[in-house]
Amino acid sequence: MESLTLRASPSTAAPLRRVPGRRHAAVSVRASTGAGEPDLSVRVNGLKMPNPFVIGSGPPGTNYTVMKRAFDEGWGGVIAKTVSLDAEKVINVTPRYARLRADPNGSTKSRIIGWQNIELISDRPLETMLNEFKQLKKEYPDRILIGSIMEEYNKAAWHELIERVEESGVVTFPYVYLGAFLDALEINFSCPHGMPERKMGAAVGQDCDLLEEVCGWINEKATVPVWAKMTPNITDITKPARISLKSGCEGVSAINTIMSVMGINLKTLRPEPCVEGYSTPGGYSARAVHPIALAKVMQIARMMKEEFADGQSLSAIGGVETGNDAAEFILLGADTVQVCTGVMMHGYGLVKKLCAELQDFMRQHNFSSIEDFRGASLPYFTTHTDLVHRQREAINQRKAIRKGLESDKDWTGDGFVKETESMETCRAHKLFHVNIKSGSLGFGISGLDLVKPRDFKSLLDRVPEQSVQTSIVQVLYFETRK
Ligand SMILES: Cc1cc2nc3c(=O)[nH]c(=O)nc-3n(C[C@H](O)[C@H](O)[C@H](O)COP(=O)(O)O)c2cc1C
């Protein structure tokens, strides 16, 4: 009997080997043809999820009780709090969170917009965490459980950790599944604070040479899909993302927290969060980081679309609290959307609101599945130089329309009526400008509304171009009659 070591997933019958389960195909936006509820289910690296919402690594995935709660509430998947071989080396401090509120005076009633933490990875013994993963997979065999791991710069340590979290990925002929109880692994290359002296977390993610080497070690050992979690605290996030994918990772997650100092207490003159009078830079998350996360995800998605076409996946993270936040990430090309701080603020039930809001968005656009709009906004990013070029072209085109005919020799027989109209529009614009300046006249638009000159400009901005031209012609008529 032959014994094979393959990357297997307990949640899917099909992928017995570590095969990229999905595409990064060219963007296409398809409208729904059938009736019924929009379908939120996604398939990523061979893993099927009921919706794209995944608990991001952190306190919401820190033990059996909370992960079970996440499954019960309906999260598409759970990424557990990061574990390492020796939890005794992980020593947390309190306070370790600091929150920024929308109200400048910090009123506790105002919305939390930013969240800083100086929390380390899990301080719970690895064996305890592994037993809890096993228990969860036993109770929820068809749900997606992803382990998050981090180790020192040491090949043997990484291999031991992977072996232990996967337990065994051995599949025997004829494919009787014996092992792995985690569906995938996310590698924490991105924790911005704590343990850089041990070359852990962002210390690896910020150094492309180290990253390539460590990714190599991980990918020669792992038998389930591997996602590399990126730090945003780097000039060009596409570099580590590219290296991770080239080194064999099936996916990229982005972003982890952004290096931050929450503030200085102006009474005590000490930085916050303050531990025995001192502090250390932490990681920023929540609503405030969402625009930065969008930019980083967009950069990675563009790079993946250009350079990888082999089913590598992208998991977007950062400041998600609404279905619309998630829709934005998916429009940039994300397959899944992770939420960490949002759960700490709103609880596990948040997933129901996220799903309902995402479905509302899909209904508005007549999208029947996530694939219908994934990546649809990506082609509309370009360089600033290109924006200048496009705007110059557009202005020239508008000028050309206004200009009408330059000389009598340009009149044609076939286009005579249109040529005449183009001249009318031209004169109407001039008249419009004169009257705006005079500031005294009212205009009749379509013979119905009376519009003051100062309102006319905003009206013009709102109506479609075709009706603007019609309106201008009518303004001309009104003025001529007077
Ligand atoms: C308190 C706290 C602890 C976190 N711990 C981890 C961790 O152990 N491993 C990890 O990969 N990311 C960790 N993160 C980062 C989150 O998974 C996520 O990448 C980041 O917070 C941005 O997403 P968010 O705005 O939804 O929180 C932590 C975040 C917070 C707020």
The ligand as a MOL file (V3000), in Angstrom:
LIG
                    3D

  0  0  0     0  0            999 V3000
M  V30 BEGIN CTAB
M  V30 COUNTS 31 33 0 0 0
M  V30 BEGIN ATOM
M  V30 1 C -6.1310 43.2820 20.0910 0
M  V30 2 C -5.6360 42.7550 18.7810 0
M  V30 3 C -4.8740 41.5980 18.7510 0
M  V30 4 C -4.4230 41.0920 17.5310 0
M  V30 5 N -3.6970 39.9350 17.5140 0
M  V30 6 C -3.2990 39.4130 16.3240 0
M  V30 7 C -2.6310 38.1610 16.2710 0
M  V30 8 O -2.4170 37.4900 17.2750 0
M  V30 9 N -2.2180 37.7140 15.0580 0
M  V30 10 C -2.4500 38.4020 13.8990 0
M  V30 11 O -2.0750 37.9310 12.8140 0
M  V30 12 N -3.1160 39.5820 13.9200 0
M  V30 13 C -3.5410 40.0950 15.1000 0
M  V30 14 N -4.2310 41.2760 15.1180 0
M  V30 15 C -4.4380 42.0180 13.8420 0
M  V30 16 C -5.8120 41.7520 13.2370 0
M  V30 17 O -5.9790 40.4080 12.8660 0
M  V30 18 C -6.0530 42.6500 11.9820 0
M  V30 19 O -5.0770 42.3090 11.0220 0
M  V30 20 C -5.9470 44.1350 12.2710 0
M  V30 21 O -6.4300 44.4490 13.5510 0
M  V30 22 C -6.7320 44.9730 11.2380 0
M  V30 23 O -8.0790 44.5590 11.1230 0
M  V30 24 P -9.3110 45.1650 11.9930 0
M  V30 25 O -9.3670 46.6520 11.7360 0
M  V30 26 O -10.5160 44.4210 11.4920 0
M  V30 27 O -9.0120 44.8670 13.4230 0
M  V30 28 C -4.7170 41.7870 16.3310 0
M  V30 29 C -5.4980 42.9420 16.3810 0
M  V30 30 C -5.9630 43.4240 17.5710 0
M  V30 31 C -6.8140 44.6720 17.5870 0
M  V30 END ATOM
M  V30 BEGIN BOND
M  V30 1 1 1 2
M  V30 2 1 2 3
M  V30 3 2 2 30
M  V30 4 2 3 4
M  V30 5 1 4 5
M  V30 6 1 4 28
M  V30 7 2 5 6
M  V30 8 1 6 7
M  V30 9 1 6 13
M  V30 10 2 7 8
M  V30 11 1 7 9
M  V30 12 1 9 10
M  V30 13 2 10 11
M  V30 14 1 10 12
M  V30 15 2 12 13
M  V30 16 1 13 14
M  V30 17 1 14 15
M  V30 18 1 14 28
M  V30 19 1 15 16
M  V30 20 1 16 17
M  V30 21 1 16 18
M  V30 22 1 18 19
M  V30 23 1 18 20
M  V30 24 1 20 21
M  V30 25 1 20 22
M  V30 26 1 22 23
M  V30 27 1 23 24
M  V30 28 2 24 25
M  V30 29 1 24 26
M  V30 30 1 24 27
M  V30 31 2 28 29
M  V30 32 1 29 30
M  V30 33 1 30 31
M  V30 END BOND
M  V30 END CTAB
M  END
